[in-house]
Amino acid sequence: MRYDKPEMILRLALLMQGSAEGLRLADIESAFAVSRRTAERMRDAVIRLFPQVEELSDGGRQKRWRLPSGLRPALLAPTLEELSALDAAGKLLEQASLKTQAEALQTLGQKLRAALAPAMRRRLDPDLDALSQAEAVTHRPGPYVPIEGATLAIFREAILAGRWIEARYSRRTNGAESVTRLVPLGFLYGPRPFLLAQNPEWDRPQHYALDRFSEVRLLPDPAPVLDIDLAAFVQRSFGVFQDAEGPRRIVWRFTAHAAPNARTYRFHPTQEMIDLPEGGLEVRFTASSLWEMALHLFGWGPDVEVIEPPELREELLFRCREVMSVYACII
C-alpha cells in the first residue's frame, strides 16, 4: 500500500477530521497497515495539504493530530461503493433480526443521498438501484426475532447512564416468567441477539435473549461500576455461551479431504492452523462452550477428529447418541 496515493492521503485527512481526540502515529499505522516511517510521511502529506492541522499533546511523549475543518463538501460526498456497502449492511442486519439497526442504516443512506448535489444524485441513483438488485443475502435457517426499538433504547440508556433496569423475563427452556433486576453491560449479536447483564444472584455476567424481555423499565438506582472488556469476554467463547470451567485448549484434526475447505474457515480469533504431512490440517485455539462446538462439528461428519479436550469428545458422542435414539427404530 503506497502512502503517496491521493486516495490514501484523503482518507487519512477524513480520519483526522472525524476524530475529536486526534490520531497518533500508531493509529495511522494500524488503520493503513503501514510502518512508522510511512505513517510519518502520510501525516506530513496531510499537513502540507491542510496547514490548519492541529498538533495535540497530553503532556507526555504521545502526540496526536486533528483536522478541525478544511475538507470541501464535494470531498466528503459518499461514493457509489460506500452507499452500496451501506445498503448491503442493512440487509445483513435485517436478516440477523436487528431490524432497528437496519432501519437506522436505511435512514442514514437516505440522508446521504439527499445531501448529494442534484447532478451527482442523478448520476449515482441508477447505478445504486442496479447494484442493490444485483446483491442479495442468502437465507440461512435460524431464529428471526426482531427486537422492539423502544426496548433497545431503554437498555442503551441504562448502559450509558450506569443504571439498573427491571423487566419481566421468560425463559426459553420452560417458559417460566420472573421479574428481575439487571445491570445491562452490552449486546451480543449472532444468530439470536442477547443482552449481557449482571444479575445480583450470580457472580458473573449472564446471557439473556433479547426477545424474551417484556415490561422493561429504567430504574433511578445507580448501578455498580463493573469493569468488563466485552471484546475479550466474547473471545473466550466459541459461539455465544461459556462453560463454568472457562476456556480450554481445543485441538481438531481434519482429513486431507476436508483440509482445503477447513483452511478457509475462521473457527475462532485465537486459532492456529498447522498443515500435516499426509495433507490433513490441525486447528488449535482456546475457547469455551463445548456444546456449541459439538453442534458445529456435526456438519463435518467423519472428516474431523477431536484431539483435545476429552470432554469435547464426550459431548460430541452424547449428541450423536441423542440423534441415533430418534432413528434407532429405522436402522
N, C-alpha and C positions, 0 to 999 in steps of 0.2 A: 504494500500500500504506500504510494508516494505522497509525501507531505505537501508537495507543491501543486497538487491537483486543485483547481479552483473550487470544485465542489466540496473538497475536504476542508479547505480553509473557511468556506462559507458555513459549513456545518459546525465547525468549531466556534465561529462567531455567533451562530444561533444558540449554541450551548452556553456561551459566556453571557449572552443577553438573557437567557432563560433561567440563570442561576442567581438567586438572591445573595448567596454566600460567596460566589465566585468559584473558579476552578483552580485546583492545584495542578502542578505538572503531573503528579501521579494520576489525577483524574483523566487528564488528556491521554496519558499512556494507556490507561485501561479502556477508555472509550474508543480509541482508534487502533489498539494493539500495536503500538509503536515503541521505540526505545526512548530513553530520556532525552538524548540529543535531538531526535526527530521531534519530540514533543516541544522542546525549546524553540526549534525552527518554526513549527506551526504557530506557536504563541507569538513569536516575533512577527510573522507574516500578518497575523490579525492586527497587531498593534500598528504596523505600518499602514494598513488599510483603514483602521479606525483609531486615530490618535486619542479618542476620548476613553479608551480602555482604562479602567481604574485598577491600580495595584493595591491590594489589601494585605494587611499583616496582623496576626494575632499577638504580636509582641515577641514571638519566638522565631524559629527559622522557617516556618511554613508561610509561604506567600500564595495569594490567590489573585486571580484576575477576573474582572467582571466588566461587561459591556453594558452601560446603563441605557444607551439608546444609539441610534445611528443606522439601523438597517431599514432600508426603504420598504414600504408595504409590498411592492412587487416581489422583493426577495423573500418575503415571509409567506407568500401565497402558496397553498398546498399544491403538490403535483398530482398528476393523474395516478401515479403509482401509490402515493400516500392516501389519496381518497379511496382508491380501490382496496388497499390494505385495511382501511378503517371499516369498509363495508364487509369484508371477509371476516374481520374480528367480531363484528356484530353478529354475524351468522353463527360463528362458533360459540359465542356466549349464549345465544338463544337456544342452541342445541344442548348446552350444559345447564339448562334450567335457570340461567342468570338473565331473566327477562328484563329486570330493572336496569342492569348494566348495559344490556343490548340496546334498550331504548335510549339510554344516555348517549351511547356512541352514535346511534342514528340521528339524534338531535344535534350532536356535535358536527356530524357530517353535513347536515342541512345548514348549520350556521356557517361552516367553512365555505360551502358552495354559494351561499347568499352573499358572503363578503367578497367574493371574486369580482373582478371587473367584468362588466357585461360581455365584452368581447371574448375574454378568456373563458367565461362560463359557457358561452355558446360553443366554443371550440371543444371544451372538455366533456360536456354533458353527453353527446352521442357515444363517445368512446367509453365513458364511465358506465353508461347503461349497458353497452355491449359486453364489457368485462364482467359486470355484475351478473348478467345472464349466462356467461361462459364459465363462471365459478360456482360450484355447488358443494355443500358439505354432505358427505356420505352419512347415511343413517346408521347409528350404532345402537344395538339394544341396550337398554338401561333405564333407570328411573328418570322421569321427567316431572319435576316438582317445582314449578315456578314459585318464587317467594314474593310475598306482598312487599311493595316498596316501602310502605309505612312501617312494617316490621323491621326491615333492614335499617331504616332511618333511626329507629329507637336504639338498636344495637350499636350503630355507629356513634350516636350521640353519647351513649354510655362509655364507649371506648375512649372517645376524645375527652370527655369530661371527667373520667375516672369515677363512675357512679355504679351502683348496684341496679339490677333490673329484677322485676318479679314477673313470672309468667306461668301459664299452665302448660305442662309438657306431657305429651302422650308417647309412651314407649312403643317402639316399633315391634318389639318381640311379643308383647302380650296385650298391648293397647291400654295398659293401666295409666291413668292420669294422676298427676300430682301438681301442686303449686310449689314452685321452687324459687329461691333467690340465688342469683348468679352474678359473678363479675365477668363480663364479656372480655375476652383477650384478643380475639381475631377470628377471621373467617378462613375456612379450608375449602377450596374449590376442587372438585373432581367429579366423578360420576354422580355423586349426590353432594350438595353443599352442606357443610357442617359449621357450627359455631364452636369454637374452642373457648371454654369458660371454666372458671374456678368455682366449685361448689363448696360451701363450708363443711360439708360432710366428708369431703375427700381431701387427701393430702397432695394431690397432683391434678393438673388440668384434665377435664373430661371433654369428650366429643358429644355434641348434641345436634341431631338432624334438624336443619332449619325449618323444614316443612312440618315438624311435629309441634311447633310452638303456637300458642294462641293467647289472647288476652295479655299481650306483653305491655308492661308499663315501666317507665323510668322512675326510680326511687330517688328521693333527695339525699339519701345517705352517701357520703363519700366512700369509695371503695379503697381497700388497702392497695398500696403500690406493689404490684407483682412484677418482678424482673424476669421477663421471658423473651428469648430470641425466637420468634416464630419460625424463621427460616431454618434455624438449627433444630428446632423441635420437629418440624416436618421431615427433615433429612434423616432423622432417626428411624423413620418408618418406611416400610416397603410400599405401602399404599396410604391409607388414612389412619389406621389404628396402630396401637403399640401394645406389646405384651408387658405384663408386670415385671418380667425378668429383664426387660430392657433390650437394647440392640445386641445382636450376636454376629459372629463371623459366619458368613454364608459362602459356600463353595458349590457351584453347579458345574457339571461336565456335559457338554453337548457332543453328539456324534458328528462324524465328518459330514454326514448327510445334512444335518441341521446347522452346522457351523456357519456357512455363508450367510444364512438368514439371521442367526443369533448375533453375528458381528454388527448388524445394522441396528440392534436394539440398545436402548438406554434403560437398563433394568433399574439402576439406582445411581445417584450422583457420585457415590464413592466407588463405583465399580472399577475393577481391573480385569482386563482380558488377556489371556495367555494362550497362544497357539500351541497345540500339542503335536508331537511328531507324526502321529498317524492321521492328522488332518482335523482332529476334533478341536474343541475350544473349551477352555476352563474360564469361568467367570467367578470373580470373588468380590464381595462387598460386605459392608457391615450395616445391618438394619434389623428392625423388629417387625412383628405381625406375621407369624408363621402361617396362620390360616389363609391370609391373603396371598402369600407366596404359593401355598399348596393349590389354591384355585387357579393361579396363573399357570403353574406347571402342568395342569391338566391339558392345556392346549398344545403342549409339546409332545405329549404321549410318551412313547418309548425312546424318543430322541434326546432325553435329558436324564441325567442321574444326579441325585443329591449326594454330595460327598460329606458336607457338613451343613448344619449340626445334625446329630442323630434324631433330635426332637422333630426336625422338619420331615425326615423320612417317616417317622411315626405318624405325624399329622397327615401326610400325603396318603399313607396306607389306610388310615382311618377314613379319609374321604373316599378312597377307592372302594372300600368295603361298604360304605353307605350307598354308593351308586349301584354296586353289584347286588345289594339286598333288594333293590327295586326290580331288577331284571332277573333275579335268580330263578324264577319260575319259567322263564323263557329259555334259558340256557340248558 
